[in-house]
Amino acid sequence: MATDGSIPLIPKAISVQRHRDRQSAEIERLLRLAATEPTDSRRARHVDDAIVLGVPMARTLASRYTHRGVDGDDLVQIASVGLVTAANNYRPGPDTDFRSYAIPTIRGEIRRYFRDRAWMVKPPRRIQELQAAISVAEGELATALRRWPTTGDLADAIGVSAAEIVDAQCAHGCFHPMSLDAPIGTAPTLSLATALAEQTNSYELLEHIEVLRPVVAELPARDRLILRRRFVDHRTQAEIGVEIGVSQMQVSRLLRDILRIMHAALTA
């Protein structure tokens, strides 16, 4: 324990931080040198060297946007575009710092991509902006509340109605729609396609609903919550795990068992 009461950094963390500080200092030196070069070719060489050193920073920023429907390699490429833009537009001054300039530039490039190009089914701008606000608020609230935030928590934090939160959460799949052949849980015979109702067979759908209604009613409260969160609220297994206090793998097993019970009732 440090004498001032703070928790000291472990040696590995200190080493990583020092390495980042050295990289930042070298990038700054190269870009300041580039600003004084009289020829375009020599300036471009210094800027290129600075960009190469800044790639780990771009990768780190890109990693914070994973699992949001855009491929990880694409995110790195987008972040790298932001890095190149920042390096070429940076104008060093007495009180400037490239890292402080580059980070918002890279983040802005990533967010613009999500806003303008990542939607496979593009909802209204209001929904897009609200969905982005929810993504930020969820992480902050989960840390503060020590549980996954409810719809009401999100509505209060963002300043909108609960109905608007639900509308925006339904847009999660617009980034990367699930394949109809995607399996449900680990059951080999169950896929999203088999779970969809056929428009021409309403009587069979009603029959299935009536068969499953008492089955669902007899499930434990936690199992009913898992079903609702997964298939009504469209939460990920990891998000459900945080809410009920188990791992993502345990949620997967629980969901698989629940679906087996329901499948058995339909085929009995």
C-alpha positions in Angstrom: 0.0 0.0 0.0 1.3 3.4 -0.9 1.9 5.9 2.0 -0.8 8.3 0.7 -3.4 5.5 1.0 -3.7 4.9 -2.8 -3.4 1.5 -4.3 0.0 1.2 -6.1 0.1 0.0 -9.7 1.4 -3.5 -10.3 4.8 -3.7 -12.1 3.3 -4.9 -15.3 0.8 -2.0 -15.4 3.6 0.4 -14.7 5.7 -1.0 -17.5 2.7 -0.8 -20.0 2.0 2.8 -19.0 5.7 3.8 -19.4 5.8 2.2 -22.8 2.7 4.1 -23.9 4.2 7.3 -22.5 7.4 6.7 -24.5 5.3 6.1 -27.7 3.3 9.2 -27.1 6.4 11.3 -26.6 8.0 9.9 -29.8 4.9 10.5 -31.8 4.8 14.1 -30.6 8.5 14.5 -31.4 8.0 13.2 -35.0 5.0 15.4 -35.7 6.7 18.5 -34.3 9.7 17.7 -36.5 7.4 17.2 -39.5 5.9 20.6 -38.9 9.4 22.2 -39.3 10.4 20.3 -42.4 10.7 22.5 -45.5 10.0 19.7 -48.0 6.8 17.6 -48.4 8.6 14.3 -48.8 10.5 14.6 -45.5 7.4 15.9 -43.7 5.4 12.9 -45.1 8.1 10.4 -43.9 7.9 11.8 -40.3 4.1 11.7 -40.3 4.1 8.1 -41.6 6.4 7.1 -38.9 4.2 8.7 -36.3 1.1 7.0 -37.7 2.8 3.6 -37.4 3.6 4.3 -33.7 0.0 5.4 -33.2 -1.6 2.2 -34.5 -1.7 0.5 -31.0 -3.7 3.5 -29.7 -6.1 3.2 -32.6 -6.6 -0.5 -31.9 -7.3 0.2 -28.2 -9.9 2.7 -29.1 -11.5 0.4 -31.7 -11.7 -2.4 -29.1 -14.0 -0.4 -27.0 -16.7 -0.6 -29.7 -16.6 -4.4 -30.3 -19.7 -6.6 -30.0 -21.9 -3.8 -31.4 -22.5 -5.4 -34.8 -19.4 -4.2 -36.7 -16.5 -6.6 -37.4 -13.4 -6.0 -35.3 -11.1 -5.7 -38.3 -13.4 -3.1 -39.8 -13.3 -1.2 -36.5 -9.5 -1.2 -36.5 -9.5 0.1 -40.1 -12.0 2.9 -39.3 -9.9 3.9 -36.2 -6.8 3.9 -38.4 -8.5 6.3 -40.8 -9.1 8.6 -37.9 -5.5 8.3 -36.8 -4.2 9.2 -40.3 -6.6 12.2 -40.3 -5.4 13.3 -36.9 -1.8 13.0 -37.8 -2.1 15.0 -41.0 -4.2 17.7 -39.5 -2.3 18.1 -36.2 -0.7 21.5 -35.8 1.7 21.5 -32.8 1.8 24.4 -30.5 3.4 25.4 -27.2 0.5 23.8 -25.2 -0.7 21.1 -27.6 -0.6 17.4 -27.2 -1.2 15.0 -30.1 -2.8 12.2 -28.0 -5.4 14.7 -26.6 -6.1 15.7 -30.2 -6.1 12.3 -31.8 -8.4 10.4 -29.3 -11.5 12.5 -30.0 -10.7 12.5 -33.7 -10.5 8.7 -33.8 -13.7 8.3 -31.7 -15.5 10.7 -33.9 -14.5 8.7 -37.0 -15.8 5.4 -35.4 -19.1 7.0 -34.2 -19.7 8.6 -37.6 -19.3 5.1 -39.2 -21.9 3.7 -36.8 -24.2 6.6 -37.4 -24.0 6.7 -41.2 -22.9 3.3 -42.6 -23.2 0.5 -40.1 -27.0 0.1 -40.2 -28.2 -2.7 -42.4 -31.7 -1.6 -41.7 -31.6 2.1 -41.1 -34.1 3.5 -38.5 -34.9 7.2 -38.0 -32.1 9.4 -36.8 -33.8 9.9 -33.4 -33.6 6.1 -32.8 -30.0 6.0 -33.9 -29.0 8.7 -31.5 -31.0 7.3 -28.6 -29.5 3.8 -29.2 -26.0 5.3 -29.1 -26.9 7.1 -25.8 -28.2 3.8 -24.4 -24.9 2.0 -25.2 -23.0 4.6 -23.3 -25.4 4.8 -20.3 -25.7 1.0 -19.9 -22.0 0.6 -19.1 -21.9 3.6 -16.7 -25.1 2.5 -14.9 -24.0 -1.1 -14.6 -20.8 0.0 -12.9 -22.6 2.5 -10.6 -25.6 0.2 -9.7 -23.6 -3.1 -9.7 -26.3 -4.7 -11.8 -27.5 -4.4 -15.4 -29.8 -1.3 -15.6 -33.5 -1.7 -16.2 -35.5 0.2 -18.8 -36.6 2.7 -16.1 -32.9 3.2 -15.0 -32.0 4.0 -18.6 -35.0 6.3 -19.1 -34.2 8.3 -16.0 -30.5 8.6 -16.8 -31.0 9.7 -20.4 -34.1 11.8 -19.8 -36.6 10.0 -22.1 -39.6 7.8 -21.6 -39.4 4.1 -21.0 -41.3 3.5 -24.3 -38.6 5.4 -26.2 -35.9 3.2 -24.6 -37.8 0.0 -25.7 -38.1 1.4 -29.2 -34.4 2.1 -29.4 -33.4 -1.3 -28.0 -35.4 -3.0 -30.7 -33.0 -1.4 -33.2 -30.0 -3.4 -31.9 -30.4 -6.0 -34.6 -30.3 -3.4 -37.3 -26.5 -3.3 -37.2 -26.0 -7.0 -37.8 -29.2 -9.1 -38.3 -29.1 -12.7 -37.2 -29.0 -15.4 -39.8 -32.2 -17.4 -40.1 -30.0 -20.5 -39.9 -28.5 -19.4 -36.6 -29.0 -22.0 -33.9 -30.9 -21.2 -30.8 -28.8 -22.2 -27.8 -27.0 -25.4 -28.5 -29.9 -27.5 -29.7 -29.0 -28.8 -33.2 -32.6 -29.0 -34.4 -33.6 -25.5 -33.3 -32.8 -22.5 -35.4 -34.3 -19.0 -35.7 -36.1 -20.1 -38.9 -37.9 -22.9 -37.1 -39.0 -20.5 -34.4 -40.6 -18.1 -36.8 -44.3 -18.3 -37.4 -45.6 -19.0 -40.9 -48.1 -16.3 -41.9 -50.2 -18.9 -43.7 -50.6 -21.2 -40.7 -52.3 -19.0 -38.0 -54.2 -21.9 -36.5 -51.0 -23.9 -35.8 -49.4 -20.8 -34.3 -52.4 -20.3 -31.9 -52.2 -24.0 -31.0 -48.5 -23.6 -30.2 -49.2 -20.6 -28.0 -51.9 -22.4 -26.1 -49.6 -25.4 -25.6 -46.7 -23.3 -24.4 -48.7 -20.9 -22.2 -49.0 -23.3 -19.2 -45.5 -24.6 -19.8 -44.1 -21.1 -19.5 -46.3 -20.3 -16.5 -44.9 -23.3 -14.6 -41.3 -22.3 -15.2 -39.4 -20.8 -12.2 -39.4 -17.0 -12.1 -35.7 -16.8 -13.2 -36.4 -18.9 -16.2 -39.3 -16.7 -17.3 -37.1 -13.7 -16.8 -34.4 -15.2 -19.0 -37.0 -15.9 -21.8 -38.3 -12.4 -21.6 -34.9 -10.8 -21.7 -33.7 -12.9 -24.6 -36.7 -13.0 -26.9 -38.7 -9.9 -25.9 -36.1 -7.4 -24.8 -33.4 -8.9 -27.2 -30.7 -8.8 -24.5 -27.5 -10.7 -25.1 -26.6 -13.7 -22.9 -23.8 -11.7 -21.3 -26.2 -8.9 -20.3 -28.7 -11.4 -18.9 -25.9 -13.0 -16.9 -25.0 -9.7 -15.3 -28.6 -9.1 -14.4 -29.2 -12.4 -12.7 -25.7 -12.9 -11.3 -24.4 -15.8 -13.4 -21.9 -16.2 -16.2 -22.7 -16.0 -19.9 -22.0 -19.8 -20.2 -24.5 -20.5 -17.4 -27.1 -18.4 -19.2 -26.5 -20.4 -22.3 -27.0 -23.7 -20.5 -30.2 -22.4 -18.7 -31.6 -21.1 -22.0 -30.9 -24.5 -23.7 -32.7 -26.4 -20.9 -35.7 -24.0 -21.1 -36.0 -24.4 -24.9 -35.7 -28.2 -24.5 -38.7 -28.2 -22.2 -40.7 -26.0 -24.6 -39.7 -28.1 -27.6 -40.7 -31.3 -25.8 -44.1 -29.8 -25.0 -44.6 -28.9 -28.7 -43.6 -32.4 -29.9 -45.4 -34.4 -27.3 
